[in-house]
Amino acid sequence: MLFLAVFCGFLAENQREHFIEHKRERQYIESFIEDLKSDTGNYNRQIRFRTISQKRADSLIILLLSPERNKHVDSIYVCVERVGRGTLFLYNDRTIQQLKNSGGMRLIRSQVASDLIMNYDQLVREMQHFELVREDILNRFREISSYILDAAIFYAMADTDSDISVKRPKGNSKLFSDNPETINRLCYWTNRCSIVNRQVIVKQTDLKNSAIRIMEFLRKEYKLE
């Protein structure tokens, strides 16, 4: 009888631990889905921002190489300001860090779900590498543009009432320098910005679609609303 009582107690305790672990697993999955929702919103904003920057970069090269460049100086200033902006993607990795640091991955019973979570994390890290490359190229672009643009005009373009909009020069603007070698270097780094920007847009679009597919799978797998 004593053995039976101990054995039953063991089964009850084991059952309780399984219940707790399954509850924690579900909480992790729900938290990860919330992270993916946040990431998806960030992807949408980043893709819109980078698409605008991409168009400005292409326009800037055309304007700088145009034989009538001096007729489009105002547009050149606007394009340089837009291309020179940059914000790094903010990855919401709170749940993944918890899973890694607390050994929580062992709670994820579904191997497919576990693989999706870790693969997504790896793909984001790879995308962030491209973003760091882009940031380095942007810094070079900003440095070269400082030799061509008039700092006073560029400063006057800032809209003190907004962090997003920019005032277009009022006309009759001039470049600080139209040195052919410097113009050529700016075109080169603008093109580099354009290339890496396309790569980031593609990767962020793929990650956004991946995040949506993962959310759909996890909701179905764990019967979540």
N, C-alpha and C positions, 0 to 999 in steps of 0.2 A: 504493500500500500504506500509506503514511504517513497519507494522508487517511482511509482505511478504519479504520486503527487509532485515529485521533483520534475519528472518528465513533462507533466502537464504544465507546470510553471515555466519550464524551458520553452515549450511550444508557444505559450501565451506571450512570453517576453520576446521571442523571435518574431511572432506575428506583429507585436506592437512596434518593433524596430522596422519591420518591412513597411508597416503603415506610415511611420514617420518618414522613412526614406522616400517612399512614393509621393508623399505630400511635398517634401522638399524638392523632389524632381519636378513636380508639376509647377511649383513656385519658380524654379529656375527657368523653366520653359516659358512661362508667362512673362517673366522679367526679360528674357531674351527677345521675345516677340515685341515687347515695348521698345527695346533698344533698336530693333530693326525698323520699327515705325519711325523712330527719331532719325535713324540713318537715311531712310527713304526720303523724308522731308529735306534733310540736308543735301542729299544727292540732287533733288529737283532744283534747289536754290543754286547749288554749285554749277550744275549743267547750264542753267539759264545765264548765270554770270559769265561762265567761260565761253559760252556761245557768242555773247556780245563782244567779249574780249577778242575772240577769234576773228570776228568780222572786222573789228577795228584794226587788228594787226595786218590783215590782208589789205585793207584800205590804205593803211599808213605806208606800206611798201610801194603801192601804186603812186601815191601822192609824192613821196620822196624821190622817186625815179622819174617823175613826170618832168618834161622840159618846161612846163608851165608851173613848176612847184611854187613859185612865189605868189601865185594867184590863189593858192589854197593853204596859206600859212595858218589861218584860223582853224581849219579842219585838222591840220597836222598837230596843232597843240591839243585839240580835243582827243584825237586818236592816241597820242602819246600818254595822255593822262589816263585814258581807259585801259590801255594795254599794260601800263605800269602798276595797276592795282592788282592785289593778290591776297587771297585769304586761304589758309590751309583748311582742309577738311577736318571737322571735329568728329572723330569716331567715338560712338558711345559704346565703350567696351566694359562697362561696369560688371555685367553678368559674366562675361567670358573671363575677366580677371578673377572674379569670385570662384568660378568653376576651376580655374587653373590653380589658384593659390590655396584653396581649401580642400582640394581633392574631390571637388564636386562632380567632375566628369564621370566618376565611377557610378554616380547615381543615375546617369542617363542610360536607361536600359536599351533603348533603340540604337543599334549600331549605325543605322542610316542617319538618325538625328544627330548622333555624336559626330559622325563624319562631316555632316553639313555644317555644323557649328565650327569645327576646327578648320575646315576648308575655307569657310567665309572669312574667318579671322586672318588666315594666311593671305588670301586675296586682297584684303584691305591693307595689310602691311606692305604688299607689293605695290599697291596703288599709291600709298603714302611715300614710297621711295621715289616714284615718278613726280610726286608733288614737290619733294625736296629738290629734285633736279630742276623742276620748273622754277622754284623760288631762287635758285642760284642763277639761272639764266635771266630771270627778271631783274635781279640785282645788277647784272652786267648791262642789261638794257637801260635801266635807270641811270646808271653811271654815264653811259655814252650819251644818252639824251640830254644830260646836264650840260654837255659841251655845245649843244645845238640850240636849245631853247633859252629864251630870255627869262631869267628867274623872276623878274618883276611881273611879267605878263602871266607867267605860270602861277605865281602867288595870287594874283588878282582873280584868277579863275575859280579859286576855292569858294564854295558856297558855305558860309558860316552857319547857315540855318539848316544844313542837311549834311549827313555823312555819305550820301549816295550821289546826289546831283552835282553837276559842275557847271559853272558859268562859261559860256562861249566868249572868247575874246571879242571885243567890240568893233573890230575891224582895223585895217591898216597895220596889222601886226607884222613883225619881222622876226626872222630867225636870228639868234645871237651869232651864229656862224653857219655859213654854207660851204665850209671846207669839204671838197669832194671825198677825201679820204674818211673824214668823220661821218659824212652822210652814208657812205658805203658801209662803215662799221655798224651804224645804227640799223641799216637795212638788214645786215647779216644777223644781228641779234634779235631783230623783230621777227625774222624768218624762223630763228631757233625757238622763239616764244610760240610762234604759230604751230610748229611741228610738235613740241612737247604738249601744247595745249590740246591738240587733237588727240594725242595719246591718252591724256587724262580724261577727256570727255568720253572717249570710247570705254575706258576702264570703269568710270563712274556709272555710265549707262548700263554696262554689263552687271556691275555690282548692285545697282538699283533693281534690275530685273531679277537677279539672284535672290536678293532680300525678299522680294515679293513672293517668289516661288517657295522659299524656305518657310515663310510665314504660313502660306497656304498648306504646306505639308505638315507643319507642326500642329496647326489647328485641327487638321483632320486626324493626325496620329494620336493626339492627346484629347480629342473630342472637346475642343475649346470653341467658344462662340466667337 
